[in-house]
Structures are given as structure tokens and as C-alpha cells.
């Protein structure tokens, strides 16, 4: 379901590779959402969230370092959006997860879908131009 398409290519290989991994994490989340016979998804969702937090932080570090190295003029806006991503992921209610893992998975997928598509297409692609 989640696939890194040519439309998302920035032309910066390291950033594109990291974006591909973020799409893979989104796809893992999607596959978990379709897992009908797994009643308790708590551990899997916590694992995905942990991986998402860790990998996104690493990616943002790399992306921001690259932008700094080329004196990217829209870097401040990128940092603001990265901070909003961090805040959203850090504020996901894990207490709610135990009772409603499917709702949490849907919330994560909606957020990731909007983020990956909008942020990459509208902002990250401009870095490579």
C-alpha cells in the first residue's frame, strides 16, 4: 500500500533513501492495520512508534544538516515542521493504545500519509532544486 514513488524523489540520494525507510514504516503500520487475526496489537504498535520516533529524529538531523550545508533559505520552515512532527509523535496517547489499538493505528496512518505526501511533495522536493 505505501510505496515510495518517483514523484517523491528529491534528487538527494541520502534523503531519498531515508524517505524510503519512512514509507516502509508506514507500510508496516498499514499491514498491521489489516491483520484481522491479531487481537492484541499493543506491542507491535509500540514497536512501530518507537521506530518511527527514532528514525524520524535521525532523518530530521540528516536533512537539517544537509540544508545547513547548502545554506537552504527555507530551512527555518522545515525545522518548524519537523518540530511539529516530533510533537505529534511524542503526544500520541499510549494509554489509549491499550484499549483501542486499531484506532491508534488509523490515527498513525492518517498522520503519516498526510505528512509523507504533503511534506515531501511540497517542501522536501524543493531542497533538491
N, C-alpha and C positions, 0 to 999 in steps of 0.2 A: 504493500500500500504506500509506504513512504519511500520515495526513491529520489536520489539526487540527480536532477536533470541538467542538461546543458544550459538551460535558461538560468541556472543558479551559479554558473561559473563566473568567478571574478577575474580570472586570469592570473591569480596569485596562487601558485600551487600549494603552498603550505596552508593557506587559509581555506582553499577549496577542499583539501584533504580533511581538515578539521570540520568543515561544514558537512562533509560526507558522513563523518562519525556521528554528528548530531542527528542527521537523518536516520542513521542506524538505530540510535537510541529511541527516536520517535517510532520507528518501525517495531522495535521490541515492545514498546508500550502498546502499540496497536495490536500486535499479535496476542499480547496478554489480555487485552480487552475482548478478544474473540475466543478466548479459552473458556468454553462453556462448562467443562467438567472439573474445573479447579474452583472449589468453593472459597477457600481462603487464599487470597492473593496478597495478603498483607506483606509478607517477606519479599515477594517479587517487586511489589510497588516501592517498598523502602529501598531495595537494591537499585532499582531504576532511578529513583530520586537522588540517591547518593551518587550514582554515576553521572547523572545529569548535572548536579551541582559541581562536582569535581571537574568534569570535562569542560563544562561551560566556563568555569573560572579560568582554567588553563587556556582555553581558546581565547577568551577576552584578553588575557595577559599578552598572548602572542599577537593578536590582532592590534591591540593598542600599541604595542612596541613597534610593530610594522608601521602603523600610521605615524607614530612619532618619528620614525627613521626617515620618512619621506615628507615630513612636515605637512601632513594632511590637514587641510583647512577646516574640515568638518569634524575633527576629532572630538571636540567637546560634546557635540550632539550624540556621537557614538557612545562616549563614556556615560552620558546620562541614560541612554537606552540600555546599555549593559548593566548599569546600576539598578534600573527598573526590573530587568530580568532577574538579577540576583535577589532583589527584594521579594519578588513574586514567588520564586522557588523556595526561598527561606521561610516564607509565610504560609506555605501550604500546611493545612491543619492535619497533622498526623494523628491526632486523637479521633478526628472524623474518619480517617482512613480505616481504622479497625472495624467500624460499623458499616461503612459504605465504600468499600474499595472500588466497586465499579464506577460510582460517581466520581471518585478521586481520579481514576484512570481517565474518564471522559474529560474532566477538568484539565488534566495534564496534557492530553492530546489536543484539546482545543487551543490551549495556550501555546503549545509547541508548534502546531500548524500555523497559527497566526504569526508567531514570532519568526519561524524559519522562512516562511514565504515572504512576508512583508519586510522583515528586516534585511534579509539577503537581497531581495529584488530592489528595494527602494533605497537601501543605504550601503550595504557592503559592496555591491557591484560598482558603486561609484569610486571606491578606493582604487580599483584596478584600472580606472580610465585615465 
